[in-house]
Amino acid sequence: MRMFKEFRHFILVVLILVFSTSPAFGLTSTGSANRLEEIKASASARRQEVMQIVEEKRAAARERWQAIKDEHKLAALERIETHLANINTRITAHFSRVLTRLEAILAKISTRASRAAQNGKDISSVTAATASATLAINTAKEAVASQAAKTYEVTITDEATAKNVVQTAMQELIADLAAVRQIVTSAREAVHAAAQALRTVIGTEAGEGATP
């Protein structure tokens, strides 16, 4: 079915676009491992919740798809809606993991900055950059949470236009994910700026872990 070939291509585009977002810093935090496990568990629970919602909506979906008489096409539409929900869940979970790592990196930057202050360094630039990064991360977390709560329904009123409706839903999802990706990228760049500020203050001492 041509529509499913296009859908597979759409999935590939989404994965390439979104999974290119990841922190690129040497700073690490041993405490981040537990947090990452929590994120994985949360993502798994969210996937189960999404699947339950999809199941509950199937009856309503059949009403929305009354114009489609072919059972194979109906099954295809159900699979597409499920795939859209799964993609949104997986990508937003990935974004959450990225933000968790960024928070861990920022915490390490703050710790090193405090140590530098105790050694008589002026860390005002690091403090300002860290505050900006914290705000950017919080903004990104809100955007990710909002995106994770979204659903993408395919409403068919005319079998002849079904393909266009499906394509519109796909395009809406990829546009939404791209917008959130940009916000997450801004958070990553803000943490990068904080790392650079730290390196400027303490020089080669920061190069061991703060180099992006």
N, C-alpha and C positions, 0 to 999 in steps of 0.2 A: 504494500500500500504506500503510495507516494507520500502521503501525509506523514507516515511514520518514518520514512527516510529523512524527510525534512526535520522531523522532531529529533532524530538521533543527531543530525548535524547541529541543531539548535543546542542540544545538551553539550556537545563538544565545545561549541563557542562559549557557552556559559562557564564551563570548567576552566578553559584557557584564560578567559577574561578575569575570573574571580580569584582563582587559586594562585595568580601571580602576586597577590597581596600577602606579604609576610614580613615580619621584622627581620632586619639584616644587621644585627648588632652582636658583638661578642659578649656583652654582659649577660650573666645568667644568675638565677636564684634557685637555691635548693628547695625553697618553699613553693616554687611555681609548679613542681611536679604534682603535688597533691591537688592544687587548684585545677590543673589540667585534667586530672582524673574526675574531679567534680564536674567540670564542663562536659566531659564525655558522657557521664551519667545523666546529666541534665539534657544533653542533646538526644540521648537514647529515649529518655522519658518523653521529650517533646515529639520525637518521631512517632512514638506509640500514640500520643495524644492526637497528632495530625491524622494518623491512619484511622483512629476511631471517628474523628470528625468526618473524614472522607466517607467512611462506611455509613454514618448517619445521614449523610447528604445524598446518598445514591438514589434513594426513593424520590427525593425532591428533584434530583438531576434528571431522572426518567421523565418527570413532568416537563422539565425544561427542554427535553429532547424529543417531545412528542412528534416533531416534524420528521424525525428519523425513524424509518420503519425497518430498516435492515438491522438485524440483531448483531451482526458482525461489526457494523459501524458504531452501534451503541456501545459494544464492548470496547472498541477502540477509543471512543471518547472517554469512557470510564478510566481506561489505562492512562490516557493523556492527563486527565485531571490529577490522578494519583501521582504520576511522574512529576507534574508541576509542583505539587505539594512536597514531594520528597526532595526535589532539587532545592526548593526554598529552605527546607529544614537543614539539609546538608551544608549549604553555603553559609547560612546564618550561623550554624554551629562552628564552621571554620572561622568566620569572622570573630566569633566570641573567643576562640582559642588564640587567635592573633592578638586580640586586645588583652587577654590574660598575660601573654608573654610580654607585651609592651608594659603592662603594669609592673611586672617583675623587674624588667630592665630599669624602669623609672625608679623603683624602690632602691635598686642597687646604686643608681646615680645619686640619689638623695643621701644614702649612707656614706658614699665616698666624699660627697660634698661636705657633709657634717664633719668628717674626719679632717678634711682640708681646712675647714674653718677653725678647728681646734689647733691646727698648726699655723694659724695666723693668716690664712689666705682670705681674700675678699671673694665671697661666693655669691654676691648679690645677683650677678648675671645668671648663675646656675639656678638660684632660687626662683627668679622670674621665669626662666625657660621651663623649669619643672612645673610651676603653677600653670603655665600655658599648656603644657603637655597633659597635665591632669584634666584640665577643662576639655581639651580635645578628645581625650579618651572617654570621658563621661558622656560627651556629646555623641561619640561613635557608639557607645554602649546603648544609649537611648534609641539611636537610629536602627541598630541591629535588632533590639527587642521589638520595635515597631514593625520592622520588616518580617520578623519571625511570626508575628501574629496575623499576617496577611494571608488571604486565600485567593485562589485564582479559579474562578468558575467559567465554564464554557457554556454559554446559553445559545442554543440553536433554535431559530424560529423558521428557518428555511434550509432544506437539505442542500440546495444549490450554493448557499453562502457559508456552509459549515467550515470549509477549509479556511476561508478568510477570518472567521471568528476564532478558530484555533490559532491561527498565525498571530492574531491580535493579542490573544492571551499570552502567547509565548513572548512576543515583543514587549508586552507590559512587564512581564517577570524579569526579562533580561535588563530592561531599562531601570527597573527598581533596584535590582541587585548592583548594577553599575553605579547607581547614585550612592548606595550605601558603601560600596567599595571605595568610592572617592573620599567619603567621610573617614573611613578607616585608614586610608592612605594618608590623609591629613594628620591623623593622630600619630601614625608612624613617623611622619616628617617632623612633628613637634617633639617626639622623643629623640629623634636624630639630633635636632637642634639643642636639646638639653645635654645630650652626650658630647656634642661639639663644644658647648659652653664649659662643661666640666674639663674637657681636654685642654681648653685654652687656659683655664685657671691652674691646673696642676701639671700641665705639660706632658712629658713622656710617661709620667706615672700613670696617667689615664689611658695611655695607649694600649696597655695590657688587656683591658676589657671594654673600654668605651668606644673603641673605633668602630664606626658603622661599617 
